[in-house]
Amino acid sequence: MKKLIQNRREFLGTAAMGAAMVPLVQACGFGASASPILESKLDILRANGVQDPNCEWCGARDVPDDVRWKTRLHRDGDAGERMLIEGTVFKPDGKTPARDILIYFYHTDTEGLYGRKGEHRHGRYRGWMLTGEDGKFGFYTIKPSPYPNRGGPAHVHMTVTGLERKEDWADTIFFKDDPLLNDRNYSAKKGGFKNVIELKEDSEGILRGTRNLRLWEV
Ligand SMILES: [Fe+2]
């Protein structure tokens, strides 16, 4: 906790200094880079990510400088069904949007696999989103497949990290039409709302779903 408070103070001081520097940075033509304020936030978020190098599920510490509230994981030509999942992160009251929440997420490919040889252990389909004032996030990707042994339904893993909260799991996303789904997959412990979501195909053939998150007390 002491570390978090220290980080917060450092952040506020740096943020104030960063705000004064923004016009200078823009005037110098570096507008494409992350602002000093964003960089300061990212430093705190990275510090609040799990640092254990053997951690199998975390990823906040690797957040890139160009993180935004919405991202796209798949490349043109990737096999698989196109999917868009959108949502809003709310504070524990379930109503107030939560800003500056970093979401890290990853899922299997169309063969149900994560990292191949030479890849990160989570494979190609991993990404980050950082909420703004409205708490919104969204990601384009392909629909994952169940593990090759079909030991469970297809899913998307997510972690949540904040300026004053350590990286932690949110309930995994599952898909309502999955024949491998069972009662144990439904949960509202970390994230509230529905973690088993319904996908509907839009006019462009993209499977769309909504996953809202309610932050839990820490
Ligand atoms: Fe998994």
Boltz pocket constraint, residues with backbone or C-beta under 6 A from the ligand:
constraints:
  - pocket:
      binder: B
      contacts: [[A, 155], [A, 157]]
      max_distance: 6.0
